[in-house]
Amino acid sequence: MEKIADKGRFGTFGGRYVPETLMPALEELDAAYEEVREDPVFHEELGEFLEKYVGRPTPLYHAARLSEDLGSLNIYLKREDLCHTGAHKINNTLAQVLLAKRLGKTRIIAETGAGQHGVATATAAALFGLECDVYMGEEDVDRQALNVFRMHLLGARVIPVTSGSCTLKDATNETLRDWTASVRTTHYIIGSVVGPNPFPRMIRDFQSIIGREARGQILEAEGRLPDACVACVGGGSNAIGLFHPFVDDAGVELIGVEAAGRGIETGEHGASLNAGRVGVLHGCQMHLLYDDDGQIIPAHSVSAGLDYPGVGPEHSYLKDSGRARYYAIGDTDALRGFKRLSLLEGIIPALESAHAIAFLGVLAEEVRQAGETKTVLVCLSGRGDKDVQQAEGLLRELSDEEAEG
Ligand SMILES: *Cc1c(COP(=O)(O)O)cnc(C)c1O
């Protein structure tokens, strides 16, 4: 199914729209990745750390009470929330740090928005004793003081970025700039399936452990493949990690859930596949939020992890080819999903993952109207401990509004 003209493209999406000065770094990384992909020694070492340090394989959990509540769905949760550091991001950062070590690099750099990717990167760098610098928009440094402290604890330096809107996209620009000058000693760990080739393809492969494990686990539990796979989409790494091993199974529907934020019509959202246009940012062509002058429109979502104006080029391809579909869930519904999973299953999800949970209500209704029942595999990308304080305030506002309305 992977009809890719050359290995850095997904249909017309992806590519390497970077300054010439970055090309040697990308070529070097590409060659190194091609080598380790096939190298059993690398995979053995990675597998060992994934098992003993990250806690893999993560369980596939049958959510009986949620299934009963929704009626028409038989729901399984892939528990990435149980990974060390509380989300799927460590699957990628650990693998890339191992790769960097192999390349003889002594320093790691990364961009971060709310700090989740920064923490996952600092964690993996600490594990191998590598120097680690994390670029973070000044705005985010102020808002996410706790994650800044975590990164400091883990031995990383946090560099505040004061250009542009002082948020994630500006931090990404600065990290790319640093890399151009430092590539001899430094590896850049991108946090999702975005950026110039080979990042989207490589990070997809590293996150595909999610789908590979889940495939085996659901076959064991149900004796067959699921009818659908559902995951939230920010940059798209947990979603593509779940989807990839099912792409050739035509009977398995693939559904990504973006952030509709305050509503698509308000313009304050993160739904680049549902409401964006094709463009180029951070070295790759993808669906993107920008205005008529070509300026990036900042994304909005209640969940920081879905707050990116672009999306992985492979998702752009899966959407345009019709293999996957993408739905958008707003802030309020995501909060309801957050509450529902906590109440019914005793699992507090990350607000990002709560978008996928909330979408199950929509899917259940669709399936009921068709007079069917479906078995659904959902990626629970992370745990919600990081979000409880924010959710407390938001849920109070919501219940006040509902009492008035
Ligand atoms: C970062 C994050 C996401 C969004 O990133 P993707 O690359 O789209 O997976 C989703 N869930 C959690 C818990 C996150 O931390």
The ligand as a Tripos MOL2 file, in Angstrom:
@<TRIPOS>MOLECULE
LIG
   15    15     1     0     0
SMALL
NO_CHARGES

@<TRIPOS>ATOM
      1 C1          2.8040   14.6940   22.4280 C.3       1 LIG1
      2 C2          1.6120   13.8930   22.7070 C.ar      1 LIG1
      3 C3          0.6530   13.6260   21.7040 C.ar      1 LIG1
      4 C4          0.7150   14.2040   20.3300 C.3       1 LIG1
      5 O1          1.8050   13.8080   19.5690 O.3       1 LIG1
      6 P1          1.6620   12.8000   18.3390 P.3       1 LIG1
      7 O2          2.9700   12.9380   17.6520 O.co2     1 LIG1
      8 O3          0.5050   13.2440   17.5110 O.co2     1 LIG1
      9 O4          1.4440   11.4470   18.9050 O.co2     1 LIG1
     10 C5         -0.4160   12.8080   22.0300 C.ar      1 LIG1
     11 N1         -0.5750   12.3000   23.2700 N.ar      1 LIG1
     12 C6          0.3180   12.5440   24.2490 C.ar      1 LIG1
     13 C7          0.0730   11.9520   25.5920 C.3       1 LIG1
     14 C8          1.4260   13.3520   24.0110 C.ar      1 LIG1
     15 O5          2.2900   13.5950   25.0030 O.3       1 LIG1
@<TRIPOS>BOND
     1     1     2 1
     2     2     3 ar
     3     2    14 ar
     4     3     4 1
     5     3    10 ar
     6     4     5 1
     7     5     6 1
     8     6     7 2
     9     6     8 1
    10     6     9 1
    11    10    11 ar
    12    11    12 ar
    13    12    13 1
    14    12    14 ar
    15    14    15 1
@<TRIPOS>SUBSTRUCTURE
     1 LIG1         1 GROUP 0 **** ****
